[in-house]
Amino acid sequence: MSYQHSPYLHATGDSHHLGRTYINSELAKKLDKDYFIDELKFYEHLQKLDEPQLNTVNLYINLYNWLNRTHILALLFEAKLQHGLSCLTLKIIELIGNELKLAELKKLPTIITPEEFYKNKFLYSNKPVAVLLKDSYDPDLIHNGIMDNPLENYVYYNSLLALESQEPEKMFLENSRTLIMQYLPRLLAYNEAVNIIYNYFDFPLLKTIFSVNINVCYDNLQSFNERVKFLRRIITSNSTEEEYETKYKIIKKYFATIDFEKFKPDQKNIEYAIMEFPSLFCTCGMEKLIDILRK
């Protein structure tokens, strides 16, 4: 749809030309392009317009101001989205490392004291054990005659099974995921709104300046999803049936894969937004454009 054919715009072509010139000039300024308007002549032309024509020019000015404000918010959305995604990704990298370490530790022999070994020989007849020499005892690591492995304790504390009992950590993960769920659809709706405005008016620099580059976000989401799948493979191979069920529930709750496509505006909503845009433009109702796209 072109602005010349819009049934909502009744003012003369001069007012549209002035409005478009204003926006193109402001866009050019952001890129230091040589397209600046002569403000004196611009205001001289404005003085020649009647009230309906001035209102039309103001529509373009309001549109640009809305784009400028909303773009700042969109950059904030992107920052919050990336923060939430980074937090989840760093945690899942840590969990992958610790689950792999736990799998290796399970292959190591049981560490016991000599007294424990001789007292219960039959218990260890078919199990690999490592008997510690007396002068290597550390009273702080001995419980009921069995030597604790500090590395195993550390790794377990940072494993999936331990996560379920760590309330601050769970809250942190929930908040991180909420950031993604809240701001990804907002960001995609904003970008689609910019696309609709660009296609309607064909301002050459509009998408270059006001669209938010979501390629990095998309790549990071794909990387996160691949790590989630890798973690699932690890627990499938190295967990008992009971451990697997518990770990799988934790992954599903805090680290479910994120389908980027599902957060994009629905095609019906896009078509409805395109149809409503001329009316929204003429009534300064641009906020509703994003609301329509986010339904």
Buried (B, 14 or more C-beta within 10 A) or exposed (E): EEBEEBEEBEBEEBBBEBBBBBBBBBBBEEEEEEBEBEEEEBEEBBEEBEEEBBEBBBBBBBBBEBBEEBBEEBEEBBEBBBBBBBBBBEBBEEBBEBBBBBBEEEEEEBBBBEEBBEEEEEEBEEEEEEBBEEEEEEEEBBEEEEBEBEEBEEBBEBBBBBBBEEEEBBEBBEEBBEBBEBBBBBBBBBBBBBBBBBBBBEBEBBBEBBBBEBEEBEEBBEEBBEBBEEBBEBBEEBBEEEBBEBBBEBBEBBBEBBEBEEBBBEEEBBEBBBEBBBEBBBEEBBEBBBEBBBE
